[in-house]
C-alpha cells in the first residue's frame, strides 16, 4: 500500500474535485457566521442546512464572495429584497466548489438569487399569519380596551435608539399640558436576538404588577432585515396574548409586519405613536369638557325650573290658604250643625225615657214606687253625667277647629311679621308685576304704608323659601 503525505493526499482530493465538480451549481442554504474581511475585502460566511423536525444542522460548508464581486452581488441582493445580507436568512447561491490543500473545502459564490429569499420570507410570513388565525390570536389584542386616560405607559425599546429619544422628546414637549409617566424596558431592536429580547421585556412588564394603561413597542428606523423578527410567530403570539393593550411603531414605511397586524394599534413611527397618545389625551379632555358643559346647562335648567316652581307656589299660596280656610269653615259649620242635632236627639231620647219612667210610676203599685223612684234617680244621675261629658267633647272639637281657622287666617299671617304688597288694590307676588317708580301699598297687621319702588331684583330668591 502506498503511503501519501498529507499534502499529496489533499492534492489528490483537489484534482478529484476539479475533475468532477468543475462547473457551477445552484445551492439553497441558510446563512451564518458572516465575517467580512477587513484586510482583503473578501466576504466570508458559512452555509447551513437544518433538519425539518428538530432544526439541527445536518450540513455545513464555508463560503466566500471574493473582493472583486462583493459589492455588485450584495448591492443587487439588498436592492431587490430591501434587506441586508445577514445571518439567518434562506438564500439560493450560484457557487463553484473549491478544495485547497491548506484551507480545505469551500464554496466560491458567483451570484445570489434574490427572488428565492423573497419567496422564503413570504412563505414564513404566511405560515405565521395562518397559525395565528388557526389559534384565534390575530384579533385578540384588538378586543382589549385602552385605558382612559392613557397616562402610565411601559415602553419597550433600545435605550440608545433614536426612536426612543424622538418619542420621549415629543411627549416632553407637551408635558405641561399632558403629563405622562413613562417606564422604559430596554430590549434589542435589531439583530438575531430581537424576538427573545422583546419577549423578555414584555414578561418583565407583566410580572412587575404595575397597572400600566398600555405598552408601547417602538423602533426608530434601521435595516429592513431587522423587520424579519417582527414576523416571528413567537413574538406575535406573545403580543397577542399580552393582558395589556400593545401599541407598536417600529419605524418602517414600505410594508407592514405581522406584529403590526396582531397589535392593538399600529403606527408607522415612534413620533406617530407619541402623536396618537397626545391626541387620545386631547380627545379625552374634549369629552370631559363637553360633559362639563352639558352638566352646567342641566344645572342651570334645573335651577330655572325650581325657581319657577317656587314662584308659582308663592303666587298660589294665598289662593290655597283661602280655599283651605273656606273648606275648613264650611266643615266647622257642618260639625256645629251636626253637634246641635246630636244634642237635640240626646235630649229628646232622655225626655222620652223620663216620660216612660213617669208612666211606669203611675201604673205600678205603690209597693214598687220606691224601686222605680230609685231607678229614676239613677237615670237622672246618668243623664247628668253623660250630657256634660258629651257637650264638653263637642265643645273642645269646635274650639280646635276654630283655632285652626284663626291660625290660617290672613290676620294671623300679618301678625307674625309678614306683609301684603298691593298695587291698585291687587296683591303683588312677583317683580314682573311692577316697575321702578310705581307707588305701592304695604298692608301690615296694624295699619298700612305707602312706598315707591326704587330697585328691582327679579333673580333674588325669597330667603324664607
C-alpha positions in Angstrom: 0.0 0.0 0.0 1.3 3.4 -1.0 1.9 5.9 1.7 0.9 9.6 1.0 1.9 12.7 2.7 -0.9 15.0 3.8 -0.2 17.5 1.0 -0.1 14.7 -1.6 -3.5 13.4 -0.3 -5.1 16.8 -0.3 -3.7 17.5 -3.8 -5.3 14.3 -5.0 -8.6 15.3 -3.4 -8.3 18.8 -5.1 -7.7 17.2 -8.5 -10.7 14.9 -8.0 -12.9 17.8 -7.1 -11.6 19.7 -10.2 -12.4 16.8 -12.4 -15.9 16.0 -11.0 -17.0 19.4 -9.8 -15.6 21.8 -12.3 -18.8 23.5 -13.1 -21.1 25.9 -11.1 -24.1 24.8 -9.0 -27.2 26.5 -7.5 -27.3 25.7 -3.8 -30.0 26.6 -1.2 -29.0 27.1 2.4 -29.2 29.3 5.5 -26.5 32.0 6.1 -24.5 32.0 9.3 -21.2 33.3 10.7 -20.8 36.2 8.4 -17.3 37.7 8.7 -16.3 40.2 6.1 -12.6 40.6 5.8 -11.2 43.9 7.0 -7.9 43.5 5.1 -8.5 41.9 1.8 -12.2 42.9 1.3 -13.4 39.4 0.9 -16.7 38.3 2.4 -16.6 35.1 4.4 -19.5 33.2 5.9 -21.0 29.8 6.4 -23.9 27.9 4.7 -26.1 25.6 6.9 -28.8 23.2 6.2 -31.1 22.2 9.1 -33.4 19.3 9.6 -37.1 19.9 9.3 -38.2 18.2 12.6 -35.8 19.5 15.3 -33.8 22.1 13.4 -30.4 20.5 14.0 -27.6 21.3 11.5 -27.3 18.4 9.0 -24.8 20.0 6.6 -22.3 22.9 6.8 -19.8 24.5 4.4 -17.6 27.6 4.3 -18.4 30.1 1.5 -16.7 33.3 0.3 -17.5 36.1 -2.1 -14.3 37.4 -3.5 -13.3 41.1 -3.3 -14.0 41.9 -6.9 -17.6 40.7 -6.8 -18.7 41.5 -3.3 -20.1 45.0 -4.0 -22.2 44.1 -7.1 -23.6 40.8 -5.7 -24.5 42.2 -2.3 -25.9 45.5 -3.5 -28.1 43.7 -6.1 -29.4 41.4 -3.4 -30.1 44.3 -1.0 -31.8 46.4 -3.6 -34.1 43.5 -4.7 -35.0 42.3 -1.2 -34.9 45.6 0.7 -32.7 44.0 3.4 -29.0 43.4 4.2 -27.3 40.1 3.5 -27.0 38.8 7.1 -27.2 35.7 9.3 -30.3 33.5 9.5 -31.9 34.1 6.0 -32.6 31.5 3.4 -30.6 32.1 0.1 -30.1 30.5 -3.2 -26.5 30.9 -4.5 -24.6 30.1 -7.7 -21.4 28.5 -6.4 -18.3 26.7 -7.5 -16.6 24.0 -5.4 -13.0 24.7 -4.4 -10.7 22.4 -2.4 -7.4 23.9 -1.2 -4.6 21.8 0.3 -4.2 24.2 3.2 -7.8 25.6 3.8 -9.9 22.6 2.8 -13.4 22.7 1.2 -15.1 26.0 0.4 -17.7 27.4 -2.0 -17.0 30.4 -4.2 -20.1 32.5 -4.6 -20.7 34.0 -8.0 -24.3 35.1 -7.8 -27.3 35.2 -5.4 -31.0 34.8 -6.5 -33.0 37.5 -4.5 -36.4 36.0 -5.7 -35.7 32.8 -3.6 -35.1 34.8 -0.4 -38.2 36.9 -1.0 -40.3 33.8 -1.6 -39.0 32.2 1.6 -39.7 35.4 3.6 -43.2 35.5 2.2 -43.7 31.8 3.0 -42.6 32.2 6.6 -44.8 35.3 7.0 -47.8 33.5 5.5 -47.2 30.5 7.8 -47.1 32.8 10.8 -50.4 34.5 9.8 -52.2 31.2 9.1 -51.1 29.8 12.5 -52.3 32.9 14.3 -55.6 32.7 12.5 -56.0 29.0 13.5 -55.3 29.8 17.1 -57.6 32.9 17.1 -54.8 35.2 18.1 -54.7 37.6 15.2 -57.5 39.9 16.5 -57.2 39.0 20.2 -55.3 42.3 21.1 -57.9 44.4 19.3 -60.6 43.2 21.7 -58.9 44.9 24.6 -60.0 48.4 25.7 -57.5 51.2 26.0 -57.4 52.8 29.4 -58.8 56.3 29.9 -56.8 58.4 30.1 -53.6 57.0 28.6 -51.0 58.2 31.2 -49.0 55.4 32.7 -47.1 53.7 29.8 -44.5 51.0 29.6 -42.1 51.4 26.7 -40.2 48.6 25.1 -37.2 50.0 23.0 -33.5 50.2 22.9 -32.2 52.8 25.4 -29.8 54.2 22.7 -32.3 54.2 19.8 -33.1 57.4 18.1 -36.8 56.4 18.0 -36.9 56.3 21.8 -35.4 59.7 22.0 -37.8 61.1 19.4 -40.7 59.5 21.2 -39.7 60.9 24.6 -38.9 64.4 23.4 -42.2 64.6 21.5 -44.1 63.8 24.7 -41.9 66.0 27.0 -42.6 69.0 24.7 -46.3 68.8 25.8 -45.5 67.8 29.4 -47.1 71.0 30.8 -50.4 70.2 29.1 -50.4 66.4 29.0 -48.0 64.8 31.6 -47.1 61.1 31.0 -45.4 58.5 33.3 -43.0 56.6 31.0 -41.1 53.5 32.1 -38.5 52.1 29.7 -37.9 48.3 29.5 -34.7 48.0 27.3 -34.7 45.5 24.5 -32.7 44.8 21.4 -34.4 46.1 18.3 -32.1 44.7 15.7 -30.0 41.5 15.2 -30.8 37.9 15.8 -32.0 38.2 19.4 -34.8 40.7 18.8 -37.6 38.2 19.4 -36.2 36.8 22.7 -35.2 40.3 23.9 -38.7 41.9 23.3 -40.5 38.8 24.7 -38.3 39.1 27.8 -39.2 42.8 28.2 -42.9 42.0 27.9 -42.5 39.3 30.6 -40.9 41.8 32.9 -43.8 44.2 32.4 -46.3 41.6 33.2 -44.5 40.4 36.3 -44.0 43.9 37.6 -47.6 44.1 38.8 -47.7 47.8 37.8 -51.1 48.8 36.3 -49.9 50.3 33.0 -52.5 51.8 30.7 -50.7 50.4 27.7 -47.4 49.0 26.3 -45.6 50.8 23.5 -43.0 49.0 21.3 -41.0 51.5 19.3 -38.0 51.2 17.0 -36.5 54.2 15.2 -35.7 53.1 11.6 -32.9 50.6 10.8 -32.3 48.0 8.2 -35.3 46.2 6.6 -33.7 42.8 7.5 -34.4 43.6 11.2 -38.2 43.6 10.4 -38.0 39.8 9.8 -38.0 39.4 13.6 -41.4 41.2 13.7 -42.8 38.4 11.6 -41.8 35.7 14.1 -44.6 33.6 15.5 -43.2 33.5 19.0 -43.1 37.3 19.3 -46.5 37.8 17.6 -48.2 35.2 19.8 -46.6 36.8 22.9 -48.0 40.2 21.9 -51.4 38.8 21.0 -51.8 37.1 24.4 -50.5 40.0 26.4 -53.0 41.2 29.0 -52.4 45.0 28.4 -53.1 46.8 25.0 -49.9 46.9 22.9 -49.2 49.8 20.5 -46.4 49.5 18.0 -44.4 52.0 16.0 -41.4 50.2 14.6 -40.3 52.8 12.0 -41.0 51.5 8.5 -43.0 52.7 5.6 -42.8 50.2 2.8 -44.8 47.3 4.3 -46.5 46.1 7.5 -45.2 43.3 9.7 -47.2 40.6 11.4 -46.6 42.4 14.7 -48.4 45.4 13.2 -51.4 43.1 12.4 -51.7 41.5 15.9 -51.1 44.7 17.9 -54.0 46.6 19.4 -52.9 49.7 17.4 -50.1 50.1 14.8 -48.5 53.3 13.6 -45.6 53.9 11.3 -43.1 55.7 13.5 -42.4 56.4 17.2 -43.3 60.0 16.7 -46.7 58.9 15.3 -47.2 56.8 18.4 -46.5 59.9 20.5 -49.0 61.9 18.5 -51.5 59.2 19.0 -51.1 59.3 22.8 -51.3 63.1 22.8 -54.4 63.0 20.6 -56.0 60.5 22.9 -55.5 62.8 25.9 -56.8 65.8 23.9 -59.9 63.8 22.9 -60.4 62.7 26.5 -60.2 66.4 27.6 -62.6 67.4 24.9 -65.1 64.7 26.0 -64.8 65.8 29.7 -65.2 69.5 28.6 -68.4 68.5 26.7 -69.7 66.6 29.7 -69.0 69.6 31.9 -70.8 72.0 29.6 -73.8 69.6 29.5 -73.8 69.4 33.3 -73.7 73.2 33.6 -76.6 73.5 31.2 -78.5 70.9 33.1 -77.9 72.6 36.5 -79.0 76.0 35.1 -82.1 74.4 33.6 -82.9 72.7 36.9 -82.3 75.9 38.8 -84.7 77.8 36.5 -87.3 75.1 36.7 -87.3 75.0 40.5 -87.2 78.8 40.7 -90.3 78.9 38.5 -91.9 76.3 40.8 -91.1 78.3 43.9 -92.5 81.5 42.3 -95.6 79.6 41.3 -96.0 78.3 44.9 -95.6 81.8 46.3 -98.2 83.1 43.8 -100.6 80.3 44.5 -100.1 80.2 48.3 -102.8 82.9 49.2 -105.3 81.2 47.0 -104.5 77.8 48.5 -104.8 79.3 52.1 -108.1 81.0 51.2 -109.5 77.8 49.7 -108.4 75.7 52.7 -109.9 78.3 55.1 -113.2 78.3 53.3 -113.3 74.5 53.2 -112.5 74.3 57.0 -115.1 77.0 57.8 -117.7 75.0 55.9 -116.6 71.9 57.7 -116.8 73.7 61.0 -120.3 74.8 60.3 -121.3 71.3 59.3 -119.8 69.9 62.5 -121.5 72.6 64.6 -124.9 71.7 63.0 -124.2 68.0 63.4 -123.4 68.6 67.1 -126.6 70.6 67.6 -128.6 67.8 66.0 -126.8 65.2 68.1 -127.6 67.1 71.3 -131.2 67.6 70.4 -131.5 63.9 69.7 -129.9 63.1 73.0 -132.3 65.4 74.9 -135.3 64.0 73.0 -134.3 60.5 73.9 -133.8 61.3 77.6 -137.2 63.1 77.7 -138.9 60.1 76.2 -137.2 58.0 78.8 -138.4 60.3 81.5 -141.9 60.2 80.2 -141.7 56.4 80.1 -140.5 56.4 83.7 -143.3 58.7 84.7 -145.8 56.5 83.0 -144.4 53.4 84.7 -144.5 55.1 88.1 -148.1 56.0 87.6 -149.0 52.5 86.5 -147.1 50.4 89.0 -148.5 49.7 92.5 -147.4 51.7 95.5 -145.2 49.0 96.7 -143.0 49.4 93.6 -142.9 53.1 93.8 -139.8 53.2 95.8 -137.9 50.9 93.5 -139.0 52.9 90.4 -138.0 56.1 92.1 -134.5 54.8 92.7 -134.3 53.8 89.1 -135.4 57.2 88.1 -132.8 58.8 90.3 -130.1 56.6 88.7 -131.3 57.6 85.3 -131.2 61.2 86.3 -127.6 60.9 87.6 -126.5 59.0 84.5 -128.1 61.7 82.3 -126.4 64.5 84.3 -123.0 62.7 84.0 -123.1 61.8 80.3 -124.6 65.0 78.9 -121.9 67.4 80.2 -119.2 65.0 79.0 -120.6 64.8 75.5 -121.2 68.5 75.4 -117.5 69.1 76.6 -116.1 66.8 73.9 -118.1 68.6 71.2 -117.1 72.0 72.6 -113.4 71.0 72.5 -113.7 69.8 69.0 -115.3 73.1 67.9 -112.7 75.1 69.7 -109.8 73.1 68.0 -111.4 73.8 64.6 -111.8 77.4 65.5 -108.1 77.7 66.4 -107.1 76.1 63.1 -109.3 78.6 61.2 -107.8 81.5 63.1 -104.2 80.3 62.5 -104.8 80.1 58.8 -106.5 83.5 58.5 -104.5 86.3 56.8 -104.7 88.4 60.0 -102.6 85.8 61.8 -100.1 85.8 59.0 -99.8 89.5 59.2 -99.4 89.3 63.0 -96.3 87.1 62.5 -94.5 89.9 60.7 -95.4 89.2 57.1 -96.9 91.9 54.9 -99.1 92.1 51.8 -98.0 94.3 48.9 -100.8 95.7 46.8 -100.9 97.8 43.7 -104.2 99.4 42.8 -105.9 97.0 45.3 -104.4 93.9 43.8 -101.8 91.7 45.6 -98.3 91.6 44.2 -96.4 88.2 44.1 -93.6 88.9 41.5 -91.3 91.7 40.4 -92.6 91.2 36.9 -95.9 92.8 38.0 -94.3 96.1 39.0 -91.9 98.7 37.6 -89.4 101.1 39.2 -91.0 104.3 40.4 -94.5 102.9 40.9 -96.5 103.6 44.1 -97.3 100.5 46.2 -99.3 99.9 49.4 -98.0 97.6 52.1 -100.7 96.2 54.4 -99.4 95.4 57.9 -101.0 93.8 61.0 -101.7 97.3 62.3 -102.2 99.8 59.6 -100.6 100.2 56.2 -97.8 102.1 54.5 -97.4 103.7 51.0 -94.0 103.1 49.3 -92.3 103.8 46.0 -90.3 101.2 44.1 -86.6 102.2 43.7 -84.9 98.9 42.6 -85.9 95.6 41.3 -84.1 92.2 41.5 -86.0 89.5 39.6 -83.4 86.8 40.3 -83.1 87.1 44.1 -84.9 84.3 45.9 -87.1 84.7 48.9 -84.8 83.8 51.9 -87.8 82.1 53.6 -88.0 79.7 50.6 
